[in-house]
Amino acid sequence: MTPRPARVRVEPAGIDLQVGVGETVFAAALRTDLTWPTICYGQARCTACALRVVDGHQHLGPPDSVEQGVLRQLASRRGRRSSRDTRLACRLTVTGDVTVEKRGVRPNSRNAADADPAR
């Protein structure tokens, strides 16, 4: 049986994103032409892509050593312990349906203009 893509629900935008097996959430967002906040474009350096996992923790791929280090740095800058709810979209893979919170995610502006019936 071939594994099926997972659905990642991105709130508060209300966007459902199909993430392929082994694909990161960030790569899936770029593939589907979504704007996802980033500065380093998937290099696990800027933390701008960090998201909060709301539901589906059991479907998260394990963080690699690079992501773990970046998340520790992020937590120390914020003055708190690391949270299992915070992950980097550029490193996060999923094996099933997940809901995340990430402000600033939206359809690419040219897609939004194409979908606007007033145009």
C-alpha positions as CSV (number, residue, x, y, z in Angstrom):
1,M,0.0,0.0,0.0
2,T,1.4,3.4,-1.0
3,P,1.5,6.0,1.8
4,R,-0.9,8.9,1.2
5,P,0.0,12.6,1.5
6,A,-0.8,14.1,4.9
7,R,-3.1,17.1,5.4
8,V,-1.7,20.0,7.3
9,R,-4.3,22.5,8.4
10,V,-2.7,25.9,8.7
11,E,-4.5,28.3,11.1
12,P,-5.6,31.1,11.3
13,A,-5.6,31.2,7.5
14,G,-7.8,28.1,7.2
15,I,-5.6,26.6,4.5
16,D,-5.3,22.8,4.0
17,L,-1.9,21.8,2.6
18,Q,-1.1,18.4,1.2
19,V,2.3,17.3,2.3
20,G,3.9,14.3,0.5
21,V,5.8,11.5,2.2
22,G,9.2,12.8,3.3
23,E,8.4,16.3,2.2
24,T,8.7,19.2,4.6
25,V,5.8,21.4,5.4
26,F,7.8,24.4,4.1
27,A,8.6,22.6,0.8
28,A,4.9,21.7,0.4
29,A,3.9,25.3,0.9
30,L,6.3,26.5,-1.7
31,R,5.2,23.7,-4.1
32,T,1.6,24.8,-3.8
33,D,2.6,28.5,-4.2
34,L,1.8,29.6,-0.7
35,T,3.6,32.5,0.9
36,W,5.2,31.2,4.2
37,P,7.3,33.6,6.3
38,T,11.0,32.9,5.9
39,I,14.3,34.7,5.6
40,C,16.7,31.8,4.9
41,Y,14.4,29.8,2.6
42,G,14.7,26.4,4.3
43,Q,18.2,26.5,5.7
44,A,17.1,26.2,9.4
45,R,18.9,29.5,10.3
46,C,16.3,32.3,10.6
47,T,13.5,30.6,12.6
48,A,11.0,32.8,10.8
49,C,9.2,29.6,9.6
50,A,8.6,28.3,13.1
51,L,5.1,27.2,13.7
52,R,3.1,25.9,16.7
53,V,1.6,22.4,16.5
54,V,-2.0,22.5,17.7
55,D,-3.1,18.9,17.0
56,G,-1.7,15.7,15.6
57,H,1.6,15.5,17.6
58,Q,1.6,11.7,17.0
59,H,2.1,12.4,13.3
60,L,5.2,14.6,13.5
61,G,8.5,13.3,12.1
62,P,11.3,13.5,14.7
63,P,13.3,16.7,14.8
64,D,16.8,16.2,13.3
65,S,19.9,17.5,15.2
66,V,20.0,20.8,13.3
67,E,16.3,21.6,14.2
68,Q,16.9,20.6,17.8
69,G,19.8,23.0,18.1
70,V,17.9,25.8,16.5
71,L,14.8,25.2,18.7
72,R,17.0,25.3,21.8
73,Q,18.5,28.6,20.7
74,L,15.0,30.0,20.0
75,A,13.7,28.9,23.4
76,S,16.7,30.4,25.2
77,R,16.2,33.8,23.4
78,R,12.6,33.7,24.5
79,G,13.6,32.9,28.1
80,R,11.9,29.5,28.4
81,R,12.4,25.8,28.0
82,S,11.9,24.2,24.6
83,S,8.3,23.3,23.7
84,R,7.2,20.2,21.9
85,D,4.7,22.4,20.2
86,T,7.2,24.6,18.4
87,R,8.8,23.2,15.2
88,L,10.5,24.6,12.1
89,A,8.4,24.2,8.9
90,C,11.6,23.9,6.9
91,R,12.5,20.7,8.8
92,L,9.1,19.3,9.8
93,T,7.8,16.2,8.1
94,V,4.5,14.6,8.9
95,T,3.1,11.1,8.6
96,G,-0.6,12.0,9.1
97,D,-3.0,14.9,9.5
98,V,-1.8,17.8,11.7
99,T,-3.1,21.2,12.6
100,V,-0.6,24.0,13.0
101,E,-0.7,27.7,13.8
102,K,1.4,30.1,11.7
103,R,0.5,33.7,11.1
104,G,1.5,35.2,7.7
105,V,0.7,32.1,5.6
106,R,-1.4,33.0,2.6
107,P,-1.9,32.2,-1.1
108,N,0.7,33.9,-3.3
109,S,-0.5,37.3,-4.2
110,R,-0.6,36.5,-8.0
111,N,-2.8,33.4,-7.2
112,A,-5.1,35.5,-5.0
113,A,-5.5,38.0,-7.8
114,D,-6.2,35.2,-10.3
115,A,-8.9,33.9,-8.0
116,D,-10.6,37.3,-7.4
117,P,-13.8,37.3,-9.5
118,A,-13.9,41.1,-9.4
119,R,-10.8,41.3,-11.6
